[in-house]
Amino acid sequence: MSIAVFACGGVIIDNVVAADGALARDLVGGNAVYAAMGASHWLDRVGIVARVPRNYPADAFTALQGSGLDLGGLGVEPLDVTRSEWFFHRADGSRVDHLHATAELADAFGMTGERVPIERAQHFQNRLEQETDAGGDYKAFRAAHPVTADHVPTGYWRARGVHLAPNAPAAQLTMARQARREGLTITCDPGFHAGSMRADDLDELLALADAFLPSEKELAALCPGRDPAAALSHLSGRARALVGVKLGSKGALVLLKGETAARHVPAVAARPLDPTGAGDAFCGGFLAGLVCGEDAFAAGLRGAVSAALAIEAMGALQQRDRRAEARLRLRRAAASSGDLPKAHNQHHPPYHS
């Protein structure tokens, strides 16, 4: 039985310090996992295409195998990663990321247990920010082993859609070309590479993707000096179908090619615990809506629900088995927006029933 959709990107180990000092170490993370989980609230048979180092923790592998995701596209590379990623969240919703540390260094700073004093977390963050780029981390691993079209199992190309999570720009573009040839619905998040993307590559990626979904920060890097609505309008003329921007707690904006005004997708109320991966989960939910034949706003509501569920759990896999809750929140979000769900394509039900 073929999969419905798959996400291409990173599978890593996360360590998270919440705004209140709650600490979680050695979590399964990565943009591909969060996006796939975001889609899995609505669709059966969601896959991942990613590379992991040969010393990826056995417990993490076991957790992934029990996640319900299809791991046929998960491959192992002959390289060790010694420093995992750390995320430090703040009460204002901001975060500091792309910081890496060995387990030994974290232990030495007392970053253990279920909660740490805010001062200790800040001291540890300061220490990591002073680190030189010593390699041996997931950033270096991803740069050395980008996810390419050659890593996609043959059967995955029979899926209905793919999300291209942040990846090396050349690899992401090659993946988009192949997915377009295969006739898949494509969502794409350029990630932190957005600001350094060549203009010709950006134009091609916009023309290939059915939905181009940067964050607010990434959109600003692509369109300096423009507010989000104006930036989307600037990109829309070159897009295949639609462009959007993820605005965190402010929701999202989506603009269909040919339309003059972006539509606001409200954020869905949540009990935030760990904002890590919310944007990736949004993309997964958005893709699920598109492959079900929904319009940009309805797909955005699914994305908003997926994002809300993601931030209520520590780690990508702790949000599983919440389909009933996802359906309930979708109905509430649609009702409050005055946009009740329309009849969906009978061949592609929008969620498992």
C-alpha positions as CSV (number, residue, x, y, z in Angstrom):
1,M,0.0,0.0,0.0
2,S,1.5,3.3,-1.0
3,I,2.0,6.2,1.4
4,A,-0.2,9.3,1.2
5,V,2.5,12.0,1.6
6,F,6.1,12.2,2.8
7,A,8.4,14.9,4.3
8,C,12.0,15.3,3.2
9,G,14.5,17.0,5.6
10,G,16.2,16.5,8.9
11,V,15.9,13.9,11.7
12,I,18.0,15.0,14.7
13,I,18.2,14.9,18.5
14,D,16.8,18.0,20.3
15,N,17.4,19.3,23.7
16,V,14.8,21.9,24.8
17,V,14.7,24.5,27.6
18,A,11.2,26.0,27.9
19,A,10.6,29.5,29.0
20,D,9.8,28.4,32.5
21,G,13.0,26.3,32.8
22,A,11.4,22.9,32.0
23,L,14.1,20.8,30.5
24,A,13.8,17.8,28.1
25,R,16.9,16.2,26.7
26,D,17.6,13.7,23.9
27,L,14.2,14.1,22.1
28,V,13.6,12.9,18.6
29,G,13.4,16.1,16.5
30,G,14.0,17.5,13.1
31,N,11.9,19.4,10.5
32,A,11.0,16.2,8.6
33,V,9.6,14.5,11.8
34,Y,7.6,17.5,12.8
35,A,6.2,18.0,9.3
36,A,5.3,14.3,9.0
37,M,3.6,14.3,12.4
38,G,1.7,17.4,11.4
39,A,0.3,15.6,8.3
40,S,-0.3,12.4,10.3
41,H,-3.1,14.1,12.3
42,W,-5.1,14.0,9.1
43,L,-3.8,11.3,6.8
44,D,-2.8,7.6,7.1
45,R,0.6,6.4,5.8
46,V,2.9,9.4,6.1
47,G,6.6,8.8,5.4
48,I,9.9,10.4,6.1
49,V,13.0,10.8,3.8
50,A,16.0,11.8,5.8
51,R,19.6,10.8,6.7
52,V,20.9,10.1,10.3
53,P,24.4,9.4,11.6
54,R,25.5,5.9,12.4
55,N,25.5,6.7,16.1
56,Y,21.9,8.0,16.2
57,P,20.7,6.8,19.6
58,A,19.0,3.4,19.7
59,D,16.3,4.7,21.9
60,A,15.5,7.4,19.4
61,F,15.3,4.8,16.6
62,T,12.9,2.7,18.7
63,A,10.7,5.7,19.3
64,L,10.6,6.5,15.6
65,Q,9.7,2.9,14.8
66,G,6.8,3.2,17.2
67,S,5.6,6.6,15.9
68,G,3.3,5.2,13.1
69,L,5.4,7.0,10.5
70,D,6.7,5.1,7.5
71,L,10.5,5.0,7.8
72,G,11.3,3.5,4.3
73,G,13.2,6.7,3.4
74,L,15.3,6.9,6.5
75,G,19.0,6.1,5.8
76,V,22.1,5.9,7.8
77,E,25.4,7.6,6.9
78,P,28.8,6.4,8.1
79,L,29.5,9.5,10.2
80,D,29.2,10.2,14.0
81,V,27.5,13.2,15.5
82,T,28.8,14.1,18.9
83,R,27.0,17.4,19.6
84,S,23.2,17.5,19.6
85,E,21.1,20.6,19.1
86,W,19.8,22.9,21.9
87,F,16.8,25.2,21.8
88,F,16.2,28.0,24.4
89,H,12.7,29.5,24.5
90,R,11.7,32.8,25.9
91,A,8.5,34.0,27.4
92,D,7.9,36.4,24.5
93,G,7.8,33.5,22.1
94,S,11.3,34.0,20.7
95,R,13.9,31.3,20.8
96,V,17.7,30.8,20.4
97,D,18.6,27.8,18.4
98,H,21.4,26.3,16.2
99,L,23.4,25.8,19.3
100,H,25.2,22.5,19.9
101,A,26.8,20.7,22.9
102,T,28.0,17.3,23.9
103,A,26.2,15.4,26.6
104,E,29.2,15.7,28.8
105,L,29.3,19.5,28.5
106,A,25.6,19.8,29.4
107,D,26.0,17.5,32.4
108,A,29.0,19.6,33.6
109,F,26.8,22.8,33.5
110,G,24.1,21.0,35.5
111,M,21.6,20.8,32.7
112,T,19.9,17.7,34.1
113,G,16.6,16.8,35.5
114,E,13.1,18.0,34.5
115,R,13.7,21.7,35.3
116,V,16.6,24.0,35.7
117,P,16.9,27.5,37.1
118,I,16.6,30.2,34.4
119,E,19.9,31.7,35.4
120,R,21.7,28.3,34.9
121,A,20.0,27.9,31.5
122,Q,21.1,31.4,30.5
123,H,24.7,30.7,31.6
124,F,24.7,27.5,29.5
125,Q,23.3,29.3,26.5
126,N,26.0,32.0,26.8
127,R,28.6,29.3,26.9
128,L,27.3,27.7,23.7
129,E,27.1,31.0,21.9
130,Q,30.8,31.4,22.5
131,E,31.6,28.0,20.9
132,T,33.4,28.1,17.6
133,D,32.1,25.9,14.8
134,A,33.9,22.8,15.8
135,G,31.8,20.4,13.7
136,G,30.6,17.1,14.9
137,D,27.0,18.5,15.1
138,Y,23.8,18.0,13.2
139,K,24.4,21.2,11.3
140,A,27.6,19.9,9.9
141,F,26.0,16.5,9.3
142,R,23.2,18.0,7.3
143,A,25.6,20.0,5.2
144,A,27.7,16.9,4.4
145,H,24.7,14.7,3.8
146,P,21.8,16.7,2.3
147,V,18.6,14.8,1.4
148,T,18.4,14.2,-2.3
149,A,16.0,12.7,-4.8
150,D,18.1,9.6,-4.9
151,H,17.2,8.9,-1.3
152,V,13.5,8.7,-2.0
153,P,12.2,5.1,-2.2
154,T,10.7,4.4,-5.6
155,G,7.3,3.7,-4.1
156,Y,7.2,7.1,-2.4
157,W,6.9,8.8,-5.8
158,R,3.4,7.3,-6.0
159,A,2.4,9.4,-3.0
160,R,0.0,12.3,-3.5
161,G,2.2,15.0,-1.9
162,V,5.6,15.9,-0.5
163,H,6.8,18.5,1.9
164,L,10.3,19.8,1.2
165,A,11.6,20.9,4.6
166,P,14.7,23.1,4.9
167,N,17.6,21.4,3.2
168,A,20.6,22.4,1.1
169,P,19.2,24.7,-1.6
170,A,20.5,22.7,-4.6
171,A,19.2,19.4,-3.1
172,Q,15.8,21.0,-2.3
173,L,15.5,22.3,-5.9
174,T,16.4,19.0,-7.4
175,M,13.8,17.3,-5.2
176,A,11.2,19.8,-6.3
177,R,12.0,19.2,-10.0
178,Q,11.6,15.4,-9.5
179,A,8.4,15.8,-7.5
180,R,6.9,18.0,-10.2
181,R,7.8,15.4,-12.9
182,E,6.0,12.8,-10.7
183,G,2.9,15.0,-10.4
184,L,3.0,15.3,-6.6
185,T,1.5,18.2,-4.7
186,I,4.5,20.1,-3.3
187,T,4.8,22.3,-0.2
188,C,8.2,24.0,0.4
189,D,9.8,25.7,3.4
190,P,13.1,27.4,2.3
191,G,14.4,27.6,5.9
192,F,17.4,29.6,7.0
193,H,18.9,29.3,3.5
194,A,16.3,31.7,2.2
195,G,18.5,34.8,2.6
196,S,21.4,33.3,0.6
197,M,19.3,31.7,-2.2
198,R,20.2,32.7,-5.7
199,A,17.5,34.7,-7.5
200,D,17.2,32.2,-10.3
201,D,16.9,29.3,-7.9
202,L,14.2,31.1,-5.9
203,D,12.2,31.8,-9.1
204,E,12.4,28.2,-10.1
205,L,11.4,26.9,-6.7
206,L,8.4,29.3,-6.6
207,A,7.3,28.0,-10.0
208,L,7.6,24.3,-8.9
209,A,6.0,24.4,-5.5
210,D,2.2,24.4,-5.0
211,A,2.7,26.3,-1.8
212,F,5.8,28.2,-0.7
213,L,5.8,28.7,3.0
214,P,8.6,30.6,4.7
215,S,8.6,31.9,8.2
216,E,8.3,35.7,8.8
217,K,12.0,36.0,9.4
218,E,12.8,34.1,6.2
219,L,10.3,36.1,4.2
220,A,11.9,39.3,5.4
221,A,15.3,37.9,4.2
222,L,13.8,37.2,0.7
223,C,12.0,40.6,0.5
224,P,13.9,43.1,2.6
225,G,12.0,46.3,3.5
226,R,8.5,44.9,2.8
227,D,5.9,43.9,5.4
228,P,4.6,40.3,5.1
229,A,1.6,41.1,3.0
230,A,3.6,43.2,0.6
231,A,6.3,40.6,0.4
232,L,3.8,37.9,-0.4
233,S,2.4,40.1,-3.2
234,H,5.9,40.6,-4.5
235,L,6.5,36.8,-4.7
236,S,3.0,35.8,-5.8
237,G,3.5,36.7,-9.5
238,R,6.3,34.2,-9.8
239,A,4.6,31.4,-7.9
240,R,2.9,28.3,-9.3
241,A,-0.1,28.6,-7.1
242,L,0.2,30.1,-3.7
243,V,2.6,31.7,-1.2
244,G,2.2,32.0,2.5
245,V,4.1,33.1,5.6
246,K,4.0,31.6,9.1
247,L,3.7,34.2,11.8
248,G,3.9,32.2,14.9
249,S,1.3,33.1,17.5
250,K,-0.2,35.5,15.0
251,G,-1.2,32.7,12.7
252,A,-0.3,32.9,9.0
253,L,-1.1,34.7,5.8
254,V,-1.8,32.9,2.5
255,L,-2.1,34.5,-0.9
256,L,-3.3,32.6,-4.0
257,K,-1.7,33.6,-7.3
258,G,-4.0,36.1,-9.1
259,E,-5.6,37.4,-6.0
260,T,-4.8,40.9,-4.7
261,A,-5.1,40.4,-0.9
262,A,-3.6,37.8,1.4
263,R,-6.0,36.1,3.8
264,H,-5.2,35.7,7.4
265,V,-5.3,32.2,9.0
266,P,-5.7,32.6,12.7
267,A,-3.6,30.7,15.2
268,V,-5.5,27.9,17.1
269,A,-5.6,28.3,20.8
270,A,-3.1,26.0,22.6
271,R,-1.5,25.3,25.9
272,P,2.1,26.0,24.9
273,L,4.9,23.9,26.3
274,D,7.5,23.7,23.6
275,P,7.3,25.8,20.4
276,T,10.0,23.8,18.6
277,G,8.8,22.5,15.3
278,A,5.5,24.5,15.1
279,G,6.2,25.9,11.7
280,D,7.2,22.5,10.3
281,A,4.0,20.9,11.8
282,F,2.0,23.7,10.1
283,C,3.5,22.8,6.8
284,G,2.6,19.1,7.2
285,G,-1.0,20.0,8.1
286,F,-1.2,22.4,5.2
287,L,0.0,19.7,2.8
288,A,-2.6,17.3,4.1
289,G,-5.3,19.9,3.3
290,L,-4.0,20.5,-0.2
291,V,-3.9,16.8,-1.2
292,C,-7.5,16.6,0.1
293,G,-8.5,19.3,-2.4
294,E,-9.0,22.1,0.1
295,D,-8.4,25.7,-0.7
296,A,-5.6,27.7,0.9
297,F,-7.5,28.9,3.9
298,A,-9.0,25.5,4.8
299,A,-5.6,23.9,4.4
300,G,-4.2,26.7,6.6
301,L,-6.6,25.9,9.3
302,R,-5.4,22.3,9.3
303,G,-1.8,23.6,9.5
304,A,-2.8,25.8,12.4
305,V,-4.3,22.9,14.3
306,S,-1.2,20.8,13.6
307,A,1.0,23.6,14.9
308,A,-1.1,24.0,18.1
309,L,-0.7,20.3,18.8
310,A,3.0,20.4,18.2
311,I,3.6,23.2,20.8
312,E,1.7,21.3,23.5
313,A,4.3,18.5,23.7
314,M,8.0,18.2,24.3
315,G,9.5,16.5,21.3
316,A,8.1,15.7,17.9
317,L,6.7,12.3,18.8
318,Q,4.8,13.2,21.9
319,Q,1.9,14.7,19.9
320,R,0.9,11.4,18.3
321,D,-2.5,9.7,18.7
322,R,-4.4,13.1,18.9
323,R,-6.6,12.7,15.8
324,A,-9.8,13.1,17.6
325,E,-8.5,16.3,19.3
326,A,-7.3,17.5,15.9
327,R,-10.8,17.1,14.3
328,L,-12.5,18.8,17.2
329,R,-10.1,21.8,17.1
330,L,-10.5,22.0,13.3
331,R,-14.3,22.2,13.6
332,R,-14.0,24.9,16.3
333,A,-11.5,26.9,14.2
334,A,-13.6,26.7,11.1
335,A,-16.8,27.7,13.0
336,S,-15.2,30.7,14.6
337,S,-13.8,31.8,11.3
338,G,-17.2,31.4,9.6
339,D,-15.6,29.0,7.1
340,L,-17.2,25.7,7.9
341,P,-15.6,22.7,6.1
342,K,-16.8,22.1,2.6
343,A,-17.5,18.7,1.1
344,H,-14.2,17.1,0.4
345,N,-13.1,14.9,-2.5
346,Q,-14.6,11.5,-1.8
347,H,-11.4,9.8,-3.1
348,H,-9.1,11.6,-0.7
349,P,-10.7,11.9,2.8
350,P,-9.1,14.7,4.8
351,Y,-8.6,12.6,7.9
352,H,-8.8,9.1,9.1
353,S,-12.3,8.2,10.3
